[in-house]
Amino acid sequence: MAVVLGIVARTMVPQFAEAGVEKKISRLVDCLEVMRANIDLYRAHHRNCLPPCDSFKSFKTAMTKQVGRYGPYVRAIPTNPFNRLRTVRFDGKAAGCGKAGWRFDSKTGLFQADHDAAYSAL
């Protein structure tokens, strides 16, 4: 009986691990889509200007608070499901260096995952 349980466990554990990664990827893609859509909306409301990038605090405020007639665009900056960070870094090294949850390009407006270079292209 123990042998059968061991065999079942060996075949099931990789499936659960794979399902966990797939769930994280799905959540990551959802977060990216929401943030990118709302950054585009911010840009449309503010005469083609992107949210401020001088600090995480100013970016977060611009995206999560109502300023004048516009906003909030998101309730909170999402948490990257892989590294559990919700911080955003701006410019500098390419996305995927793992310094924050997210990377925002202040010239193009591209919002990317920053936890691993493999996911920076999503």
Backbone as a ProteinNet text record, in pm:
[ID]
protein_1_A
[PRIMARY]
MAVVLGIVARTMVPQFAEAGVEKKISRLVDCLEVMRANIDLYRAHHRNCLPPCDSFKSFKTAMTKQVGRYGPYVRAIPTNPFNRLRTVRFDGKAAGCGKAGWRFDSKTGLFQADHDAAYSAL
[TERTIARY]
82.5	0	86.7	191.1	279.6	349	381.4	446.4	352	227.2	127.7	111.4	102.9	90.8	214.3	331.6	454.5	454.9	408.9	403.1	301.7	187.1	84.6	137.6	205.5	259.3	362.3	450.3	552.7	492.1	379.9	318.1	232.6	178.9	88.9	162.5	271.6	343.9	388.2	449.4	486.5	365.8	252.3	132.5	85.5	89.8	49.8	147.1	275.3	376.1	356.8	331.6	308.9	182.7	78.6	-45.7	-21.4	64.2	95.9	166.1	260	330.9	235.4	152	54.7	-40.5	-81.2	-169.5	-98.1	29.6	106.3	124.1	150.8	165.3	35.1	-75.7	-206.8	-232.8	-201.7	-220.1	-127.3	-4.6	91.7	39.9	-9.6	-63.3	-183.5	-270.9	-385.8	-339.5	-240.9	-189.7	-131.2	-54.7	5.7	-101.9	-203.3	-310.9	-384.1	-415.4	-487	-402.1	-276.9	-190.8	-166.6	-141.4	-116.6	-239.3	-356.7	-479.7	-501.1	-473.8	-496.2	-388	-267.7	-164.5	-203	-256.8	-305.7	-419.7	-509.3	-619.7	-566.7	-469.9	-406.6	-349.3	-280.2	-218.8	-325.5	-435.9	-544.5	-605.5	-617.3	-675.1	-580.2	-450.9	-352.2	-269.6	-337.5	-275.1	-147.4	-156	-47.6	71.9	54	160.7	144.7	256.2	255.4	250	215.7	219.5	360.8	372.5	504.5	594.7	722.6	819.8	935.7	919.3	1029	1044.6	937.4	944.7	827.8	844.1	735	611.8	633.3	521.5	440	505.3	430.9	359	422.2	357.9	235.2	253	142.9	27.2	58.3	-45.5	-120.8	-47.5	-111.2	-205.6	-170.2	-251	-364	-349.8	-447.7	-535.4	-508.9	-587.8	-657.4	-767.6	-835.3	-764.8	-728.8	-665.7	-752	-815.3	-907.7	-1025.5	-1055.1	-1169.9	-1135.6	-1008.7	-966.7	-910.9	-922.5	-868.3	-971.9	-940.8	-821.9	-828.9	-713.7	-706.5	-702.4	-639.6	-639.1	-656.8	-707.8	-723.9	-588.9	-498.4	-364.1	-270.8	-143.7	-45.3	-47	-62.1	-73.2	56.9	42.6	157.4	201.1	329.2	382.4	370.6	299.4	275.6	401	507.6	629.5	719.9	742.1	831.7	757.5	626.8	538.6	571.2	627.4	656.1	557.3	518.8	430.9	501	630.3	707.7	731.5	751.9	779.1	911.7	999.2	1121.2	1110.3	1186.9	1174.6	1305.9	1295.6	1408.8	1526.1	1648.6	1766.2	1775.9	1820.8	1839.7	1710	1727.7	1612.2	1527.9	1402.5	1312.2	1366	1346.5	1387.1	1504.1	1551.4	1667.4	1627	1498.3	1451	1461.9	1479.1	1493.2	1358.5	1252.1	1118.9	1016.2	891	785.9	765.6	783.9	752.9	858.2	866.9	952.1	866.6	882.9	808	906.4	889.4	975.1	912.3	979.4	921.7	916.5	984.9	980.4	869.7	853.4	755.8	625	629.4	511.3	494.7	594.3	584.4	596.6	500.8	495.1	525.5	629.3	674.6	696.6	695.9	733	883.8	929.2	1072.4	1136.3	1064.5	1119.4	1213.7	1198.7	1278.7	1275.7	1390.9	1398.1	1309.3	1284.3	1200.9	1058.3	1011.4	874.2	864.6	975.5	974	911.4	903.4	845.5	693.5	634.1	487.4	420.4
-120.1	0	126.3	126	241.7	265.4	157.6	169.8	236.9	198.3	258.1	406.2	441.1	582.3	661	600.1	666.8	693	596.5	613.8	721.6	720.2	821.6	960.2	969.3	1098.7	1150.3	1062	1105	1153.7	1099.2	1143.6	1267.7	1287.7	1400.9	1529.5	1521.7	1641.2	1728.1	1674.2	1760.8	1829	1760.3	1820.5	1938.4	1925.5	2036.2	2152.5	2122.2	2227.2	2301.4	2227.2	2289.3	2374.4	2326.5	2403.4	2532.2	2529.3	2649.1	2753	2711.1	2804	2860.6	2775.9	2822.8	2926.1	2903.7	2998.2	3132	3127.5	3250.5	3324.8	3251.5	3315.4	3381.7	3312.8	3368.9	3496.3	3494.5	3613.2	3725.8	3691.2	3790.4	3859.3	3781.1	3836.7	3926.5	3884	3967.1	4101.4	4097.1	4221.4	4313.1	4256.4	4336.5	4400.3	4324.6	4378	4492.5	4475.5	4579.7	4705.7	4690.9	4808.3	4877.4	4800.7	4862.1	4936.3	4878.4	4945.4	5074.8	5072.3	5191.4	5297.2	5256.3	5353.9	5422	5346.2	5406.1	5503.5	5468.7	5557.6	5684.1	5669.1	5785.6	5876.8	5817.5	5894.7	5969.3	5904.6	5968.3	6084.8	6069.4	6175.2	6292.8	6269.9	6371.7	6418.3	6438.4	6495.4	6423.8	6293.2	6207.1	6201.4	6243.1	6233.1	6102.9	6043.3	5922	5958.8	5862.4	5889.6	5932	6010.5	6055.8	5938.8	5954.8	5847.6	5891.6	6000.9	6048.5	5964.2	5893.7	5803.8	5705.2	5595.3	5499.2	5563.2	5644.7	5708.7	5796.1	5876.1	5963.7	5882.1	5775.4	5687.8	5621.9	5568.3	5501.8	5598.5	5718.1	5818	5851.3	5872.1	5905.9	5795.6	5670.8	5558.8	5519.5	5549.9	5499.2	5605.9	5732.1	5839.5	5921.7	5981.9	6071.9	6207.2	6254.7	6385.8	6466.3	6569	6645.2	6558.8	6557.5	6480	6334.2	6299.1	6166.3	6080.2	5950.7	5854.3	5817.8	5729.1	5645	5545	5504.6	5412.5	5267.4	5241.9	5108.4	5127.1	5025.7	5034.1	5028.6	4948.8	4933.8	4885.6	4912.2	4853.8	4703.5	4621.2	4477.5	4417.1	4305.7	4231.2	4133.7	4133.9	4036.6	3899.2	3804.7	3676.6	3591.1	3620.6	3540.4	3585.9	3716.7	3762.2	3835.4	3846.2	3906	4051.4	4121.5	4263.5	4345.2	4460.3	4549.9	4681.2	4684.5	4804.7	4816	4939.4	4966.5	5041.2	4996.8	5072.7	5133.2	5235	5309.9	5307.5	5273.9	5278	5194.6	5233	5157.6	5022.9	4923.5	4789.1	4736	4646.5	4585	4509.1	4490.4	4415.3	4274.6	4224.2	4089.1	4080.2	4191.2	4186.2	4157.1	4158	4117.2	4219.4	4345.7	4449	4497.9	4472.1	4518.4	4419	4446	4362.9	4394	4522.7	4570.3	4671.1	4688.9	4791	4874.7	5006.3	5099.1	5182.4	5182.5	5262.2	5399.7	5501.1	5636.1	5701.3	5644.6	5700.4	5637.7	5505.4	5434.3	5404.2	5401.7	5365.4	5215.8	5137.4	4992.4	4950.6	4871.4	4818.5	4669.8	4624.1	4486	4422.1	4288.1	4213.3	4224.8	4235.8	4254.9	4140.1	4032.4	3926.9	3833	3816.2	3719.8	3759.2	3757.6	3797.8	3709.9	3587.8	3496.8	3549	3628.8	3677.4	3823.8	3886.6	4029.4	4059.9	3959	3980	3967.8	3925.8	3912.1	4046.9
0	0	0	81.2	88.3	-44.9	-114.7	-245	-344.1	-342.2	-432.2	-402.1	-275.9	-237.9	-280.5	-268.3	-311.3	-460.5	-537.6	-683	-719.6	-657.8	-683.6	-646.7	-533.7	-490.5	-589.5	-638.3	-734.9	-865.1	-905.6	-1030.7	-1011.5	-892.8	-868.9	-832.3	-759.1	-714.7	-832.1	-937	-1050.1	-1115	-1118.2	-1176	-1092.4	-960.4	-873.6	-885.6	-893.9	-908.3	-1040.2	-1147.2	-1278.4	-1276.1	-1211	-1200.7	-1124.1	-1022.4	-945	-1029.8	-1113.2	-1201.3	-1305.4	-1362.2	-1460.9	-1399.9	-1277.8	-1209.1	-1188.2	-1149.7	-1132	-1263.8	-1371.1	-1502.5	-1543.4	-1522	-1555	-1475.4	-1347.6	-1261.7	-1306.4	-1342.6	-1390.2	-1516.4	-1610.5	-1735.2	-1705.8	-1614.6	-1576.3	-1519.6	-1430.4	-1370.3	-1476.8	-1568.2	-1675	-1762.4	-1798.1	-1882.7	-1814	-1686.8	-1611.8	-1602	-1563.1	-1548.5	-1681.8	-1786.1	-1916.9	-1967.7	-1950.2	-1994.4	-1916.5	-1787	-1705.8	-1723.7	-1756.8	-1792.9	-1923.6	-2017.9	-2142.9	-2116	-2025	-1989.3	-1923.1	-1834.3	-1771	-1879.3	-1973.7	-2082.7	-2162.5	-2188.9	-2264.4	-2186.5	-2056.1	-1972	-1948.7	-1962.5	-1927.4	-2047.6	-2157.7	-2278.5	-2319.5	-2327.1	-2373.8	-2277.6	-2153.3	-2052.8	-1974.8	-1939.6	-1857.3	-1709.5	-1624.1	-1480.2	-1438.8	-1332.1	-1288.8	-1250	-1281.8	-1258.3	-1170.7	-1098.8	-1013.7	-887.8	-848.4	-733	-739.9	-668.7	-661.6	-599	-497.9	-428	-523	-606.4	-697.6	-805.5	-853.1	-951.5	-889.1	-769.6	-699.1	-673.8	-630.2	-604.5	-732.1	-841.4	-969.3	-1016.4	-987.1	-1035.6	-940.3	-811.2	-713.9	-649.5	-677.5	-617.1	-725.6	-688.8	-781.1	-776.6	-894.5	-907.2	-1003.5	-951.6	-1036.1	-1075.7	-1204.4	-1253.9	-1278.6	-1277.8	-1322.9	-1209.8	-1232	-1137.2	-1032.6	-949.5	-952.1	-1067.3	-1115.1	-1227.9	-1182.2	-1069.8	-1008.2	-858	-791.9	-646.5	-576.1	-632.5	-574.9	-684.4	-668.3	-758.4	-729.8	-833.2	-807	-753.9	-688.3	-639.6	-748.1	-779.1	-874.2	-807.6	-869.6	-803.3	-786	-857	-845.7	-731.2	-718.4	-612.3	-500.4	-514.1	-413.3	-381.6	-480	-463	-544.4	-491.6	-566.3	-597.5	-577.1	-607.1	-757.6	-800.5	-941.8	-948.7	-1036.1	-1061.7	-1201.1	-1224.9	-1348.8	-1426.1	-1554.9	-1647.1	-1596.1	-1629.5	-1586.8	-1654.5	-1579.2	-1633.4	-1694.1	-1791.1	-1856.2	-1754.4	-1787.8	-1700.4	-1680.3	-1561.1	-1529.2	-1434.2	-1385	-1294.8	-1150.9	-1122	-990.8	-879.9	-914.6	-811.2	-757.7	-832.3	-792.5	-846.8	-817.2	-874.8	-1021.8	-1054.8	-1189	-1236.2	-1368.1	-1428	-1521.8	-1514	-1599.3	-1679.6	-1810.7	-1899	-1914.3	-1864.1	-1862.5	-1999.5	-2097.4	-2233.2	-2317.3	-2304.5	-2387.2	-2314.8	-2181	-2103.8	-2086.3	-2127.8	-2115.4	-1969.3	-1925	-1788.9	-1798.1	-1726	-1737.6	-1601.5	-1600.8	-1481.1	-1463.7	-1339.7	-1314.9	-1238.5	-1214.2	-1129.3	-1202.5	-1333.3	-1407.5	-1554.8	-1620.5	-1761.6	-1850.3	-1810.1	-1890.6	-1905.9	-1809.4	-1813.7	-1853.3	-1880.4	-1911.3	-2047.7	-2134.1	-2266.4	-2268	-2158.4	-2154	-2164.1
[MASK]
++++++++++++++++++++++++++++++++++++++++++++++++++++++++++++++++++++++++++++++++++++++++++++++++++++++++++++++++++++++++++

